[in-house]
Amino acid sequence: MGMEKFDLLEEAANEKNNCGKDYSIIFILLNLFVIMIESTQNLKTEKNKFFQPLAATRRITSIDLLRGIVMIIMALDHIRDYFHADAFMFDPTDLSKTNELLFLTRWITHFCAPVFMFLSGTSAFFVGRRKSKNELAKFLLTRGLWLILLELTIVTFGWYFDLSFSNIDFNVIWALGASMVVLAGLIYLPFIGIIIIGAILIGAHNLLDGVQVTGNTIQAFGWSLLHKTGEFKFFGRTFFVGYPILSWVGVMALGYCFGKLYNPSIEAVRRKKILIILGSAIIILFILLRAINIYGDPRPWSYQASAAFTFLSFINVFKYPPSLLYILITLGPAILFLAFAEKPLNRLSKMVSVFGRVPMFYYILHLYLIHALAEIAAYFTGFKWSDKTIWMNANPELKGYGFSLGTTYLVWIGIVIILYPLCKWYDRYKTAHKEKWWLSYL
């Protein structure tokens, strides 16, 4: 994530505008999700019946497991930012400079943000089972605003260790919070309406790729918050937008609708069939659209010097903002995973699920721990403490710092092991103190 911040503006400026006019893609997505809903409810049911509070149910272990996996993978990306020597040199998805292992080390982390955003929408649906519609809207609104505040304070400080807050970023936690604020309003719409809006935001937002609002203006900043990454300077500070929210709102909205599949009335066998069909259809749609190479991603694939690199080009999709194809290739396999993961957990999967039950606690801890350890590593490899006041691999004075990819993986494993008992303790504490309302905000 660190190296990307400083490559995003150049990458966005050089991207080709391949938006196309294939509006049928939107309707393909709509059909996929309408199939899902038709399998789970009768659309002729009274308008408000869907929103009636349902009895609280046990946690869905397959969802905790998937979320735990993406949280662990996310740490790999952030550790690579702070420890890998090449993180200072180039984007690991740059096919002219990368190698297969480094590319895949970065590419696998593409699953983290969309899966987490999607499952956050699903979790919101589960919260709605035990709350009225108004109570759910209030919860989403207040929690969303709280997450935005966290992004601009606690999270930003974790990235930079800069008490002056000279750099303020709008990244994944901002997008998560802003999407929750929007979802607070969307839940009042008919269920099918939420699906349509979500599918359009995901399927059609690439049509806006050619829209440019330039300059260091409030208008440009506002457009950046919606659709274009950008860097701005106001009030003596640098504001960087890495996660425009337009398509992320769509991901969370469809994740909310996805939660309907886990209602008690849906048997596990039937749900598995639906998930296999849905996940497979999304992957097939990705392959078809990517092969056509006209719409869905501003970075078209091309034949490379080897078959391996041609494949890497094919899957090298655009994340900032997340393209239609990026979302398809990440959510399709994730849904397939859920289809086959709904079974009793073994010892390892139980341990992984712990991270999935305390994602925000884990996120804050891992960020501060990684940065602190990187500070120590830099000091003991000959750099000054004064060199490390901003994002680790963004500081020119740290050129030459870093370790091999193998060492980076070892650090990743070590940090995950260190975090496990802390997350397990917090999970137990949260479970034992459900009466503490503030725990739901963490």
N, C-alpha and C positions, 0 to 999 in steps of 0.2 A: 504494500500500500504506500510506503514511503516514497520509493523511486517513482511510482506512478504519478504521484502528485505533481512532480516537476516535469513529467513527460506528457501529461494530459493535454495541456494547452497546445503544445506543438502538434500532438497527434490529432487533436480535434481540428486544428487549422489545416492540416494536410489531408484529412479524410475526404474521400470522394462521395459525392452526393448521388447515391444509388437508390433513392426513395421509391421511384416508380409510381405507377398508378394502379397497382393490383389490389383494388379494394376488396376483392373476393376473399383475401386472406382473413379479413376481419370476420367475415361470415363463417369461414371454416372454424375459427376459434369459438365463435358463438355456438355453432352446432355441437362442438365437443362438450362444452360445458352445459348446454341444454340437455344433452344426453345424460349427463351426470345427474342433473336435477330431476329429470323425468324418471330416473331410476330410484329416486329417494322420496318423492312426494307427489301427490296429486295436485296439479296446478290449479284445480278448481276449488281447492279448500278455501274456507273463508279467509279474507285478506289478512286478518290479524292473528290467525291461529298460529302461524309460524313463530310469532314473537312471544308467545306465552312462555313464561319461565318453566323450565323443566327441572326435575329433581337432579341434584348434584350427583355426578357419577365419578367413578374411580379414574385415575389418570390413565391415559392411553400410553402404554409402555413403548410401543413402536415409534410414537411421535417423540417421546423423550429420548429414545435411542438415536433417532435420526438427528435431532437437534444436538445431542451430545457429540455425535460424530463431526458435525460441521463446526462446532465450537472448537474441538481439538484441531481440526484442519486449519481453522482460522489462525490459531496460534502459530502454526508453521509459517504462514505468510508474513505475519508480523515479526517473527524471529528472523526470517530471511531479511526483512527490511533493516534490522538493527545489527545483524551479525555477519551476513554473507558479504564477502569482499566485492563481488560483482554487482551487488545492489547499488553501489555508488556509481557504477560505470554505465549500465544500460538496462533497458526494459527487458525482462526475461522472456517476453513474448515477441521480441524483435527477432524475426527469423534470420536476419542477416548476421546476427551476433550470438544467438543462444545455441544451446544444444538440447537434445531430446529430454534429458533428465531435468535440467533447469526449467525448460518450458513447462513440462508436466507438473513440476513442483509448484509453479505459479498457477497453471491452468486448473488444477484440481481444487484450488481455493475459490474458484469462480462459483462453486456451489454454495458457499457460505451465506452470502448476503441474500440471494433470492430465496433459498430454503428457509432461512431465519425469518425473512419478511413474510413469506407465505404462511409459515406455521404460526407466526404471531397473529395473523388474521384468523387462523383456525382456533388458536387459544382464545381469542376474543369471542368467537362463537360459543366456546365452552363456558366462558364466564357468563355469557348471556343466558345460559340454561338456568342459572340460579339468581338472575336479576331481571327486573322488568326492563323494558326497552329504554325508558328514561334513565334508569340507574346505570345501564350499560353505556349509554351515551355519555353520561357524566364521568364514568370511570375512564372511558377511552379519551375523553377530552382532557381530563386532569392528568392522566398518566402520560399522554402524548406531550403536553406542555412541560411536564416534569422531565421527560427524556430530552427534549430540546434544550432545557436549561442544563441538564447534565452534559450534553455534547459541548455546549459553549463554555463550560467551566471545568468540571472534574475531568472529562475526557480530553479536552484540549490541553489542559495542564499535563495530563499523563503522556501525551505525545511529545510535548516540548520541554517540560520542566522549566517553564518561563513564567515567573510571577508577574511580569509586566503584560502578559497576554498580547504580545505584539503580533502574533499570528492566531487567527480564530478560524477554525475549519467547520464546514457543514458537511459532515460525512455520514456514515451509516446510522448512527444513533439519532442524528437529526432527521434523517429520512424516515426512520422508524417512528419517531414521535410525530412528525408532521403527517404521516400516513394515518396514524391513529386518530389524529384530530379530524381529518377528512372522513375517516370511517365512522366517527361519531355521528356525522350527519347522514352518511349513506345508509345506515341501518334502518332509517325510517322509510326507505324506499321499498317497493315490492321486491321480493327475493330475485325475481327474474331481472328486474331493473339493475340490481347490484351486479349481476353477472354480465349484463350488456355493457355497463359502464366500465367494469374491470377489463373485459375483453377488448373493448375499443381502445382504452388507454394503452394496453400492451400491444395490440395489433396495429394500431394506426399512428402511434407517436413518432415512428420513423419518418412519416410524411412531413414532420416539422423540422427534420434535420437541416434543411436548407435555409431556415429562417434565422437571420443573424441580427442581433441587437448589439452593436459595437459601442466601445467607449467605456470609460470609468464612471458610469452613471447609475442612478437608482433604477432606471428602466432596464439597463443591461443586467444589473444585479438581480432584479426580479425575474427576468427571463432565465437567468442562470439557475436560480432556485427551482424553476419549473423544468427546464429541459437541457440547458447547455452548461457544461462545466466551465468554470472561469475563476479568475483571480482579480480582486479589486482592492483598492486602497482608499479607505475612509478613516478620518479622525486619527491619522497617524498609525493606523494598524492595517495589516494585510488580512483580507477575508478571502478564503478559498472555498469554493463550492465544488465538492467532489461527487456529491450524490443529489442531482436534481430529482425532484420527487414525482414527476408526472407518471412515469411508468411504474414506480414503486407503489404508488397508490393503487394501481391496477392489480399488482401482485398481491397486496394485502387484501383487497376486496375479494379476489377470487379465492384466496386462502380462507377468508371468512365463510364464503359459500361452501367451500370444500368440507368444512366442519360438519355440515349436514349429513355427510356419509357416515359419521360416527355416532349418530343417534342410536339409542338402544333398539329401535325398531328395525335397524338394518343388521341382518345376521352377518357374522364374520365371513362366511363362505361367499355370500352374495357381494359383500363389500370388496373382497379380494378380486372377484371377477371384474367388477366395475373399475377398480384401480388398475388392473392389468390392461384393460381395454383403453382407459384414459391415458395412462402413462405411455403405452405403446403408440397410440395415435399421435401424441405430442412429439415423440421422437421421430416418427415417420414424417410428420409435417416438417420438422426441422430438416431432415435429410432432403426432402423434396425442394423446399425453399432454398436451402443452401446450394443444392446442385444447380438450380436455375440461375442463382447468382445475380438476381435482379433487385430483389427487395428483402428487407428484414435486417440488414446489417450494413453500416457505412464502410466496412472494410471487406471487399470481396476476396474470395479465396483465389489462388492461382497455382499452377503447376510449378513445382520446385525441382531442385537438382536431384532429389531422391524421393522415393515413394513415401518414406517416413515423414519427410518435411512437407510433402504435398498434403498428407493427412493432417499434420499440425496446422497447415494453412487453412484447411477445411474447417477445423474446429476452433480456429483462432478468432473468436467473436468479440464484439465490442462491449465493454462493460460500463463506460462512463459517457452518457447514460446507458443503462442496460438495453441493448437492442432486442427486438422481437426474437431473433435467433438465439441470443444469449439466454433469454428467459426460457425458451423452449428446451434447449439442450441441458439446462440445469434442473428445471422442474419436472421434465419427463422422467428421467432416471430416478429422481427423488420419489415420485409417486409410485414407480415400480418397486422401489425399495420398501415403501410402506406396505405394499401388497404382500410381500414375502416376509416381512419382519414381524407381523402380528402373530407371535407365538411366545411361549415362555422364554424368559431371558436366562442365559447361562451366566456364569460368574463374571466373565469379561464384559458382556453386554450390560450387566447390572452396574458395573463400575463406570462404563461409558455414559450410561443413562444419568448418573449423578450430575455430570456437567450439563446435561440437557434440562435438568430440573431447576438449575440455578444459573441461567445464562447471563443475566446482567451482573450478578455477583462475580461470576467467572470472568466476564469481559473486563470489568474494572481492575480486578486483581492481576490478570495476566498482562494487561497493558503496563501497569506500574512495575511489575516484577521484571518484565522483559527490558524495559527502558533502564531500570536501575542496574540490572546485570550488565547491560551493554555499556553503561557509564563505567562500571568497574573494569570490564574487559578492555575498554579503550585506555583507561588509566594505566593498567598493568602492561599494555603493549606500547607505551611510550608517548601517550597523548596527555595534554593538560586538562584539568577539570574545566577550565575556562573555555575549552574548545567545544564543549558538549552542551551548550545551553539551548540549542534548537534541535529540531528533528535530526536524529543521528546521522543518517546518510545524506542529509541536505547540506551539511556544513562543509564548505570547501577546505577548512582547516583539518578535516578528518580524512582527507584523501590519503589512501594507503592503508587505512584501517580495514579490518575485516578478516574473515576466516573462510575456510573451504566449505563447500556444500555439505560434505560429510560431517564436519564439525557443527554446522548449522543444524543438521538433523539430530545430532546428539544433544545439543542444547534444547531443542524442541522436546525431545523425550524427557529430559530432566525436568523441564519446567512443568510439563503436564503431570509428572509424578509428584512434584512439590505441591501443585495446586489441588490434587485429588483430596487429601485429608481435610483441607480447608473447605472445599466445596461440600464434602460429605458432612462436615460439622454444620455448615450453614443449612444444608438441606434438612438435617434432623431438627435443627432449631426452628426452621420455618414450619415444618410439619407439626411440631409440638406446640407452636404458638400461633395457631390460626386466628386467634382472637385479636392479634395485633394487625390492624388494618394497613399500617404502613409497609408491612412486609410485601404486600401485593404490588407495591411500586418498585420493588427491587427484583 
